[in-house]
Amino acid sequence: MEYKGLVRRQKEFFKTGKTKKTGFRVFYLGRLLKWMDENEARILDALNKDLGKSGTEGYMTEIGMVKEEIRFAMKHLTLWAKPRRVRTPVSQFPSASFIYREPYGVVLIMAPWNYPFQLTVAPLIGAVSAGNCAVLKPSSYSVHTSAMIQEMIREVFPSCYVTVVTGGREENEALLNEKFDYIFFTGSPKVGKSVMEKAARHLTPVSLELGGKSPCIVDETADLRTAAKRIVWGKFLNAGQTCVAPDYVLVQHSVKKRLIHYIIRQIQKMYGQKPLENEEYPAIINQRHFKRISGLINENKVIYGGKTDSTTLRIEPTVMDGITWDDAVMKEEIFGPVLPIMSYYDLREAAAAIEAQSSPLALYLFTRDKKRESYILEKLSYGGGCINDTVVHLATPYLPFGGVGQSGMGKYHGKASFDTFTHEKSILKKSVLVDIPFRYPPFRDHLNLIKKFM
């Protein structure tokens, strides 16, 4: 399909200057929030049909987080958008320096299927807050949520302001052939490379929210019961289909057996003895991913779970022990309810193993030792993470969220979302009443004077 007309209409609307008015932005953010309040059941129903999410999990991980982002942006938007005065060096006397914030223009937001509502709408909040027009491309895998998002956007925004394009790879390719002013992509590193390559043709700036194998370190000083509870919650949330889920556990050898015991107890407590029959336990998105995840399960190393149901696309919370870096489950991001457990003797050994891999999107450390905490924070590079918890660092608008290296580039959430979709225009305003002459040729003996100023 050709999308030149769609992009042109949005660029023409952007040129009217309406989106640059903060009142205009706040008004439409308010309309979006109101629509969500009135149609919460529709959103939850779509999430349930696509991923089998319960109402509680759907609200907690998708609707609630998005509402908080909208309210946060509406509260702070006017202040964020104001020109900011900054200091000026004496060498530029007499003058004043300002930073003006302006939107990029028309942005493309490409979203994944695992949190199909949150990961489509959260970037949109940043784009709208910053004054851009937007084209949304939700995933074709989460068909019900994508259709619902299309209806929502149609009812909330004029199509020349924000619009939705549905479809699969063909539509993705066609959109990426157009010239946008910014591209925000969430998905796999493989597709992220393709997005960046296409963007480079037009020198379009990008944010890439990718993934990777996020480690979870548990040392001998950790509160093991709490660690197990929070690891199980973070790992099996959305049946493991979370970009910041703990991908694998590295536990100190001396407490490994106890941690495994508590992890199994927590799985049973949260999901029951028959999780495949638990209506609150989500499903895998489709047959292709179901087969891929099932293929990572080594029956000889399963110590809990391992059962699957291809008719409901559910895979039991599965724990595997005796894992090495040569196992298939350690060769790729799992993105499913399979938890490999590895052990270490010395923290330096664990850090070296993690450092040998690509920088992960998240890292989690369970410890009560401040020196070990400082060591990991300073030693390893990763997008973000938690000390003594998992996943929740992305649930606050006060912390920017994003990856580093292979796990992505760019940040969003809260003010970071506004900043991502904003160009900062630097302005120096010089007085015409005074004009220092020694900066102009002929320079003669001006060098000593210039050194005093600079």
C-alpha positions in Angstrom: 0.0 0.0 0.0 1.0 3.6 -0.5 0.9 5.9 2.5 2.2 9.1 1.0 -1.2 10.7 1.1 -1.7 9.8 4.7 1.7 11.2 5.7 1.1 14.3 3.6 -2.2 15.1 5.3 -0.6 14.8 8.7 2.2 17.1 7.7 -0.2 19.6 6.4 -2.2 19.5 9.7 1.1 19.9 11.6 1.9 23.0 9.6 -1.3 24.7 10.9 0.5 25.0 14.2 -2.5 23.8 16.2 -0.5 20.9 17.9 2.1 23.4 19.1 -0.4 24.9 21.5 -0.2 23.3 24.9 -3.9 23.7 25.5 -4.7 21.7 22.3 -2.4 18.9 23.5 -3.9 18.8 27.0 -7.5 18.8 25.6 -6.8 15.7 23.5 -5.0 13.9 26.3 -8.1 14.5 28.4 -10.3 13.1 25.6 -8.1 10.0 25.5 -8.3 9.5 29.3 -12.1 10.0 29.2 -12.5 7.4 26.5 -10.5 4.9 28.5 -12.6 5.5 31.6 -15.8 4.9 29.6 -14.5 1.9 27.7 -12.4 0.0 30.2 -14.5 -3.1 29.7 -13.8 -3.0 25.9 -10.1 -2.8 26.5 -10.0 -5.6 29.0 -12.2 -7.8 26.7 -9.8 -7.3 23.8 -6.7 -8.1 25.9 -8.4 -11.3 27.2 -9.3 -12.4 23.6 -5.7 -11.8 22.4 -3.7 -13.1 25.4 -6.1 -14.5 27.9 -5.3 -11.8 30.4 -7.5 -11.5 33.5 -9.2 -8.2 34.2 -6.8 -7.6 37.1 -3.7 -8.2 35.2 -5.0 -6.3 32.2 -5.8 -3.3 34.3 -2.6 -3.4 36.3 -0.1 -3.8 33.4 -1.9 -1.9 30.6 -4.8 0.4 31.5 -3.6 1.6 35.0 -0.1 2.4 33.8 -1.4 4.3 30.7 -3.8 6.4 32.8 -1.0 7.3 35.2 1.1 8.4 32.2 -1.7 10.6 30.8 -2.4 12.3 34.2 1.3 12.9 34.8 1.7 14.5 31.3 -1.4 16.7 31.7 -0.2 17.9 35.1 3.3 18.8 33.9 3.0 19.5 30.2 2.7 23.3 30.4 5.9 23.5 32.4 7.8 21.1 30.2 6.9 23.0 27.1 8.1 26.4 28.3 11.3 27.9 27.0 14.1 27.4 29.5 16.7 30.1 30.2 20.2 28.8 30.8 23.5 30.4 31.8 25.6 32.3 29.2 29.5 32.4 29.4 31.1 35.8 30.0 32.7 35.5 26.6 29.3 36.1 25.0 28.5 39.2 27.1 26.0 40.9 26.8 23.5 38.1 25.8 21.0 35.6 27.1 20.6 31.9 26.2 17.4 29.9 25.9 16.3 26.4 25.0 13.0 26.3 23.0 11.2 22.9 22.8 9.5 22.1 19.5 7.9 18.9 18.2 9.6 16.9 15.4 6.5 16.8 13.2 4.9 13.5 12.1 6.0 10.4 14.0 5.5 6.7 13.4 4.9 4.5 16.5 5.3 0.7 15.8 4.1 -1.4 18.7 4.4 -5.1 19.6 1.8 -7.7 20.6 2.8 -8.6 24.2 1.4 -5.5 25.9 -0.6 -4.3 22.9 -2.5 -1.5 24.5 0.2 -0.1 26.9 3.1 -0.3 24.4 1.0 1.5 21.7 -0.6 4.2 23.8 2.3 5.1 26.2 4.5 6.3 23.4 1.6 8.1 21.8 1.2 10.1 25.1 4.7 11.3 24.7 4.2 12.2 21.0 1.0 14.1 21.6 2.4 15.8 24.7 5.4 17.1 22.7 3.0 18.5 20.0 3.5 15.9 17.2 1.1 14.2 14.8 1.3 10.4 14.9 0.7 7.3 12.9 0.2 4.2 15.0 1.0 0.7 13.7 -0.2 -1.9 16.3 0.8 -5.5 15.9 -1.2 -7.8 13.6 -0.8 -10.6 16.1 -3.0 -8.9 18.8 -5.8 -8.5 16.4 -8.6 -7.7 18.8 -6.6 -5.1 20.7 -5.4 -3.5 17.5 -9.0 -3.2 16.2 -10.1 -1.7 19.5 -7.2 0.8 19.4 -8.2 1.8 15.8 -11.7 2.5 17.0 -10.5 4.4 20.0 -8.2 6.7 18.0 -10.9 7.3 15.4 -13.3 8.4 18.2 -10.8 10.6 20.1 -8.6 12.3 17.4 -9.1 13.8 14.0 -7.4 11.4 11.5 -5.2 14.2 10.2 -3.8 14.4 13.8 -3.5 10.8 15.0 -4.4 7.7 12.9 -4.0 4.0 12.9 -2.7 1.6 10.2 -3.4 -2.1 10.8 -1.9 -5.1 9.0 1.2 -7.1 9.0 4.7 -7.1 7.5 3.6 -5.6 4.2 2.1 -2.6 5.9 5.2 -2.3 8.1 7.5 -2.2 5.1 5.3 0.3 3.2 5.2 2.7 6.2 8.9 2.5 6.7 9.4 3.6 3.1 7.7 6.9 3.9 9.6 9.9 5.4 8.6 10.4 9.0 10.2 12.9 11.3 10.7 10.4 14.1 10.2 6.6 14.5 9.5 4.9 17.8 9.7 1.1 17.5 9.2 -1.6 20.2 10.0 -5.2 19.3 12.8 -7.6 18.6 16.5 -6.6 18.0 16.3 -8.3 14.6 13.4 -6.2 13.4 14.9 -3.2 15.2 17.9 -3.4 12.9 15.7 -3.3 9.8 13.8 -0.3 11.2 17.0 1.6 11.8 18.3 0.7 8.3 15.1 2.1 6.7 15.2 5.2 8.9 18.8 5.9 7.9 17.7 6.4 4.2 15.9 9.6 5.3 18.2 10.4 8.3 15.1 9.9 10.5 15.9 9.8 14.3 14.7 6.6 16.0 14.0 5.2 19.4 14.4 1.4 19.6 12.9 -0.4 22.6 14.2 -4.0 22.2 14.9 -6.7 24.7 17.5 -9.4 25.5 18.2 -11.9 28.2 17.6 -10.0 31.5 19.4 -11.7 34.4 18.3 -12.0 37.9 21.1 -12.4 40.5 20.3 -13.8 44.0 23.1 -13.9 46.6 23.4 -15.6 49.9 22.3 -12.5 51.9 18.9 -12.2 50.1 15.6 -12.6 51.7 14.9 -15.8 49.7 11.1 -16.0 50.4 10.6 -12.5 49.1 13.0 -13.0 46.3 11.1 -16.1 45.1 7.7 -14.4 45.3 8.9 -11.4 43.3 10.8 -13.5 40.7 7.8 -15.7 40.1 5.5 -12.7 39.8 7.8 -10.9 37.3 8.7 -14.0 35.3 5.2 -15.5 34.8 3.4 -12.2 34.4 1.7 -12.3 31.0 3.0 -15.9 30.8 6.5 -14.6 30.5 5.8 -12.5 27.5 7.4 -9.4 29.0 10.5 -7.7 27.6 11.8 -7.0 31.1 10.9 -10.4 32.6 13.7 -12.1 34.5 15.0 -14.3 31.7 17.2 -16.5 33.9 18.3 -16.7 37.5 21.9 -16.7 38.7 21.8 -17.8 42.3 24.7 -18.3 44.8 25.4 -22.0 45.1 25.0 -22.1 48.9 21.3 -21.0 48.7 20.3 -22.5 45.4 18.2 -25.4 46.8 16.3 -23.2 49.2 15.5 -20.6 46.5 14.2 -23.3 44.1 12.0 -24.7 47.0 10.5 -21.2 47.5 10.1 -20.6 43.8 8.1 -23.8 43.4 6.0 -23.0 46.4 5.2 -19.6 45.0 4.2 -20.9 41.6 1.8 -23.3 43.3 0.4 -20.5 45.5 -0.1 -18.1 42.6 -1.3 -20.4 39.9 -2.5 -23.5 41.6 -1.7 -27.2 41.0 -3.2 -27.1 37.5 -2.1 -23.7 36.0 -3.2 -24.8 32.5 -6.8 -24.8 33.8 -6.4 -21.5 35.6 -8.5 -18.8 33.9 -6.3 -16.1 35.3 -3.1 -17.5 33.7 -2.5 -16.0 30.3 -1.9 -17.8 27.0 0.9 -17.6 24.4 0.0 -15.2 21.6 0.0 -17.8 18.7 1.0 -21.2 17.5 4.4 -20.1 16.2 5.5 -18.7 19.5 3.9 -21.6 21.4 6.1 -24.1 19.3 9.2 -21.9 19.7 8.9 -21.7 23.5 7.9 -25.4 23.9 11.1 -26.3 21.9 13.2 -24.5 24.5 12.0 -26.9 27.2 14.5 -29.7 27.9 12.5 -32.4 29.7 15.7 -33.9 31.2 16.3 -30.6 33.1 12.7 -29.7 34.1 12.3 -29.7 37.9 8.8 -28.3 37.9 6.1 -27.8 35.3 6.8 -28.4 31.6 3.3 -29.4 30.5 1.7 -27.6 27.5 -1.7 -27.4 25.9 -1.7 -26.6 22.2 -5.4 -26.1 22.1 -5.4 -23.2 24.6 -1.9 -22.1 23.8 -0.9 -22.4 27.5 2.5 -23.5 28.8 2.9 -24.3 32.5 5.2 -22.1 34.6 8.3 -24.2 34.1 11.6 -24.3 36.1 14.7 -25.9 34.7 17.9 -26.6 36.6 21.4 -27.8 35.6 21.4 -25.2 32.8 24.6 -24.1 31.0 25.3 -21.4 28.5 25.2 -24.2 25.8 21.6 -25.0 26.4 19.1 -23.9 23.7 17.2 -21.9 26.3 20.2 -19.7 26.9 20.8 -19.0 23.2 17.9 -16.6 22.8 15.5 -14.4 24.7 12.9 -16.8 26.1 9.8 -14.6 26.1 7.7 -17.2 27.7 7.0 -19.0 31.0 10.3 -21.0 31.2 12.8 -20.1 34.0 16.3 -21.5 33.7 18.4 -21.6 36.9 22.1 -21.4 37.0 24.4 -21.0 40.0 27.6 -19.2 40.9 30.1 -19.2 43.8 31.6 -15.7 43.6 29.8 -12.5 42.5 32.7 -11.6 40.3 32.1 -14.9 38.4 28.4 -14.0 37.9 29.2 -10.5 36.8 31.8 -11.8 34.3 29.2 -14.3 32.8 26.6 -11.5 32.3 29.2 -9.1 30.9 30.2 -11.6 28.3 26.7 -11.4 26.8 25.0 -8.4 25.1 23.8 -5.6 27.4 20.4 -6.7 28.7 17.3 -4.5 28.9 17.0 -5.2 32.6 18.9 -6.6 35.5 17.6 -7.6 38.9 19.7 -8.1 42.1 18.4 -9.6 45.3 20.9 -8.8 48.2 21.1 -7.2 51.6 24.8 -6.4 51.1 25.4 -2.8 50.0 28.9 -3.5 48.8 27.6 -6.2 46.4 24.8 -3.9 45.3 27.3 -1.1 44.5 29.6 -3.6 42.7 26.8 -4.7 40.3 25.5 -1.2 39.7 28.9 0.1 38.8 30.2 -3.0 37.0 27.5 -4.0 34.6 25.7 -2.1 31.8 22.0 -2.6 31.2 18.9 -0.6 30.5 17.5 -0.4 34.0 16.3 -2.7 36.8 15.5 -3.2 40.4 17.2 -4.1 43.7 15.2 -6.7 45.6 12.3 -6.7 43.1 11.5 -7.3 39.4 9.8 -5.4 36.6 8.3 -2.6 38.6 11.0 0.0 37.6 9.0 0.6 34.4 5.8 1.4 36.3 6.9 4.8 37.5 6.7 8.0 35.4 9.6 9.4 37.4 12.1 6.9 35.9 13.0 6.9 32.2 12.8 3.4 30.6 14.9 2.1 27.8 17.7 -0.1 26.7 21.4 0.2 25.9 23.5 -1.4 23.2 21.7 -4.5 21.7 18.7 -3.9 24.1 17.8 -0.6 22.5 18.3 3.2 22.4 16.2 6.1 23.6 14.1 6.5 26.7 10.5 7.1 27.5 7.9 7.2 30.4 7.0 10.5 32.2 9.0 13.5 31.1 11.4 11.2 29.2 8.5 10.5 26.8 8.1 14.3 26.2 11.9 14.7 25.8 12.1 11.8 23.3 9.6 13.4 20.9 10.9 16.9 21.4 13.7 18.8 19.6 15.5 21.3 21.8 16.3 24.4 19.8 19.2 26.4 21.3 19.0 30.2 21.0 21.5 32.9 22.0 20.1 36.4 22.0 22.8 39.1 21.7 22.5 42.7 22.7 23.0 45.3 19.9 24.0 48.0 22.4 27.5 46.7 22.9 29.7 45.0 20.4 33.1 43.8 21.5 35.5 44.6 18.6 38.4 42.2 19.2 36.5 39.1 17.8 36.6 40.6 14.3 39.5 40.7 11.8 42.1 42.1 11.5 43.1 40.4 14.7 46.5 42.2 15.2 47.4 41.6 18.9 43.9 40.4 20.0 45.0 36.9 21.0 45.9 37.9 24.6 42.5 39.6 25.1 40.7 36.6 23.7 42.5 34.3 26.1 41.3 36.3 29.0 37.7 35.9 27.9 37.8 32.3 26.8 
